[in-house]
Amino acid sequence: MTQLEVYKQKAAHPDYFRNSGDGLLWSSLQAVATGKDFAVEDFIREDGQIFRNPDMAQGRLLGPRESTISRDMFMGLFCYCLHFSRLDILEGVKSYGWKHGWKMGRENRVVEFAIPYIKWKLRIKDNRTWFTPGLILLLYALIAHLRGRPRLARFLVNIWQPIGSTPGYPSHLSMLHIYLNRRIRGEIVSWEHKVLRRILKHSPRNALALALAGWHDDARAELASQWPADRLPTRHDWTEEWRTQRADNDVGIVWGEPGNIKPHSGGDLLFVEHVLALG
């Protein structure tokens, strides 16, 4: 079997991530990568509020630094909704957002800011549960696309947005944003190419960035050289569950856990293959 056939056969179901702290993000991406649906409704409460995982949706208390949801969870959910044409969920997100001033959940984490020349600190709640203007714009573009209004959708995603390239998971979220724009628009535009080039400057072996940038041969070469060909990667290979969300020199992918053969989900490779299949 080819590497792709092995991963298609052995990859975990999206429920693999169901109870993780970032369950909605990874379950959604695993669903897109494998083409297998999951019970996304378990992450959504009757009032429309969306949670990181079903435990939180059922009322589990938050830890001291936790939030019920974050913007990165929605980025994964948007990928899922686009892939599986879940306009109903996107409409629900829009409705909940307008009703709650785009504060989409609750957080316990507090951020401290030192005030220069003053002997006290400003303590405010973390803002990870609030939608940004760019995320609202993306939500409306997805809704327009699934409603069959392609010109409006393309207009919305063609508006320049401040997408960063900080190494690690922020770059991964930027790549997901570019992926969504590309699926709506059908191509990558110049400002998105610039973001991808900045990401590849610090992580030149990131297969997802290479695939999005259109360097398909390089992306396939990295898949072949980094991921095992005849099995799923394990924690013996590297500790990071989703390799493409980390910089090339991240400790989670430079070092593994010797002797730990617990397999990873395989979704990271399949998601890159999915992007490559878009052409």
N, C-alpha and C positions, 0 to 999 in steps of 0.2 A: 504493500500500500504506500501511496505517497504521504508526505507529511500532512497535507491538508486532509486527506481521507482519514488518517489516524486521529487527528484532532476532532473531526466531525463525528467520528464514532465514539470517542472517549470523553469528549467535553462534558462538563457537569451541566445539569439542568439549572435554570436561573434560581430555583429554590435553594441552591447551594449557598447563596448570599442572604437568604431571607432574614435571618436573625442577627446579621452583623450590624455594627453601628452605622455603617453607610449602606444599608441593605437596599434602599431604593435605587441608588446610583448604580450599584454593581449588578443587581438583578435585572435592571433595565438594559444595561449594556450587554449582559450575557444573553438576554432574550434576543436582542438585535443580532448578536454574533452567531447564535445557534439557530435562529429562526423559530425558537420554542417560546410559547407564551407562558405567562405565570399569573398568579392571582393578584394582580396589582390592586384590585379593590380592597384587599386586606390592609393596604397601606393608607386608605382613605376613610376618614370618619364620616358619619352621616351628614354633618354640617358642611362637608366639603374640604375640611382641613386635611392636609397631607402630611404624613409622618415618615421618618427615616426607616422605620421597620414596624411590623405588625404589633410588637410588644408595646411600643410607644402609642400606637393608635388605640390600644386597649387600656391606656391609662397608666403605664408604668412610670414611676417617678423619675424625674431627671436627676442625673448626677450633678456635682457642683460646677462642671465645665461643659455641660451638654446643652444642645438645642434640639427641639423637636424636629427641625427641618433646617436645611441650608440651601443656598443657591446652587451648589454643586449637585445636590440631590435632584433639583429641578432640571438641570442640564441633562442628566441621565434620563429622567422621565420624558423630557422633550424628544430625545432620540427614540425612545420606545414609542411614544405617541405618533411620531412621524412614520416610523417603520410599520406599525400595525394599524395606522389610520384611526387612532383613537381621538377623534375630534371631540367626543363627549367629555373626555378628561380635560382637554385643553380649555373647553368652554367652562368647565367647573373651576379650573384654576383662575380664569379671568374673572368669573363671578365672585369667587372668594376674595380675590385681590381687591376688587373695587369695594366690596363690603367692608374690608378691614384695612383700607388705606395702604395696601400692598405690604402689610406686615403679615407674613404667611405662617407664623408660628411663635413659639416661646423659647427664650434662651436664658440660661443661668450664668453663662460665662461673662465675666466683667473685664473690660480693658482699662488699663490705667495709663494716663497721660501726665507726665511731669510738666508743670508750668514753669518755664524759665524765670529765674530770679524770685520765685515765690515758693515758700516752704510747704507746699501742699500739692496733692495730686488730684486730678479730675478722674473720677471713676464713672464709666458709662457702660451700659449693657452692650455686648457685642452686636454688630448689625447684620450678622450672617442670615437672619431670617427675613430681611427686607429685600424686595425686588428692586433692582436698579433700573433706570430708564432703558438701558440697553437690553435687559432681560425682558422687560415689558414689550419692547419693540420686536424682539425675537418671537415672543409668544403670539403677537398679532400677525406676524408673518407666517407662522406655522398654521394658525387658524385660517388665514386667507388661502394658503396653499391647499389645505384639506377641504376647504369650501369650494374649491375649483375656481379661484380667482388668482391665476398665476401672475398677471401683470402687477397687481397690488402687492403680492407676496415678494416678487422680485424687487419692486420699488423699495419696500421696507428693508430688505437685507442688503440693498445696495447703499444704504446710508452708512457712512463710515462710523465705526464704533471703536472705542478705546479697548483693544484686546491686548493683554500683556504677554510677555514671554519669560517670566521669572522661572528659573529651573524648578523641576518637580511638578507637583500636582497642579499649580496654577497654569503651567504650559499645557497640561493635559486638558484642562477645562477650556482653554483657548482653542485647542485642536477640535474639541467636540463642537464648539461654537462654529468654527470654520466648516466642519463636516456638515452641520445642519444647514448653514448658508449654501454650501455646495449642492446639497440634495434639493434645496428649494430652487436655486438659481440654475443649476446644471453645470457650473464651472467655478473655479477659484479666480478671484480678481486680484489686481496688483497689490492692494494694501494687505490682503490676506497672505499673499506670497511673501511679502516683507516680514510678516509675523512668523511664518514658517521658517524663513531663512534665519531669523534671530534665534528661534528654538534650535535649529540644526547647528548653529554656531556653538552652543554649549552641549548639545546632545546629537552629534552627527550620525549616531547609530540608532536613533529612534525610528523604528520601522513605521509607526503611524504617521509621524511628521513627513517621512520620505514618501509614503503612499499618497498623502494629501497633496504634497507638492508636485506630484506627477512623476516622481523618479521611481517608477515601478520596479525596474530591474534591481536598483539598489535596495528597495524595500524587501523584495523577495530574497535577495542575498543575505540580508540581516535576519530574516525569519529562518533561513536555512542554517545560518551559522550560530545563532543565539539559542534557538529553541530546539530541544531534542526532536529527532526525526521519527522515532518509533514509539514514543510514549509522551504523556503529559509531563511538563516540568514538575519537580517536587521542591520541597523546602530544603532538600540537600543541594539543589542547584542554586537557588536564590530564595530569600525569605519573602520578598515582595510578591503579593498576589497578582497584581496587574502590572506587568513590567513596563509598559509604555507610558505609565503615569509618573515615572521617575526619570531623573536625569541619568545620563550614562554612568556617572561616577557615584551614584547614590549607594550608600552602604547596604541597602536592602537588596540590590542586585549585584553588587560586587562580591558580597559574601553570602553564603548559604548557611544551613545548619547541618553539619556533617552527620550522616546517619539518619536524618529525618526524611523519610521517603513519602510523607503525606503529599499527594498530588495537588497541584493547583487546578483552577477551573478550566484552563485552556482558552478562556474567552478572549484574552488579550491578542493571541495570534489570530483567532477567527475574526475578530473585529477588524484587524488590519486586512485580512483576506476579503472581508466584506467591502471595505473601502476600495481595494484594488479591483474588485469586480464591478464597481461603478464605472470604471473606464477612465 
